[in-house]
């Protein structure tokens, strides 16, 4: 039952993040702008960490799960099932969002989309594929380092949600004009499944780049951690 709880938590959390985050793009984007969308994603994650953080650690992101696996903080089978449940949650969230927005007479999935990510002609500001790839790697790297840092024992209880949620907000402020901001393969998968076409063809970038960024962050964090432990031991033996 404990395993089922954390797997369902990942499904539910990813569903909520995609539904609210992408919903802020499609439904409220013209009213709240990029800053409002960034806050929608960041504050949703902040709230979800409080809700399901004690159940599954609230990964709700395949890149985060893979980064945690690379840092030996989650077992392989759990990581695999987490990623699967995250993908199902994202698709479910996008499906519910599509049903709702389809009730608006002027809505067209071809014209309005579903909050999907893209590069080149599909980039909000026309950024090239290389620019978008680098941006997604770097933004995910920063995001993942903050997550690792928040797991330290010295971090005050209740504060990790604030650090992580605000970081996702800042990342979206920078990333939305470039790719629409992914840093989360499941978040990109959900809308792309229904939008199809270019969104599906470009989906590879929003899987590879965030995963690379997360793994790099795991490597850097482990190096920093081992270096810090080495320095502490040196001081103890002096």
Number of C-alpha atoms within 10 A of each C-alpha: 6 9 12 9 13 22 22 19 27 30 25 22 30 32 28 23 25 28 28 20 24 28 25 23 25 21 19 13 16 12 11 15 12 20 15 20 27 27 21 24 25 26 21 20 27 24 16 23 24 17 15 20 19 11 17 20 16 25 25 34 27 27 28 30 27 25 28 22 19 19 18 12 12 15 12 14 9 15 21 16 15 25 24 16 26 32 25 20 28 29 26 21 27 31 18 13 20 21 10 12 18 12 9 10 7 9 15 12 15 10 8 15 20 26 26 30 27 29 25 17 12 19 20 17 14 16 18 16 19 12 14 24 19 14 23 29 24 21 24 29 27 19 24 27 19 18 21 19 16 19 11 10 8 8 11 10 9 10 13 22 22 18 17 24 25 19 20 27 23 17 24 27 19 17 21 19 15 26 29 27 29 27 34 22 26 28 33 31 26 28 28 25 18 18 19 16 11 15 21 18 11 19 20 13 22 27 21 16 25 32 26 19 26 31 24 21 28 24 14 15 18 16 12 12 13 12 12 12 12 12 11 11 11 10 9 8 6 5
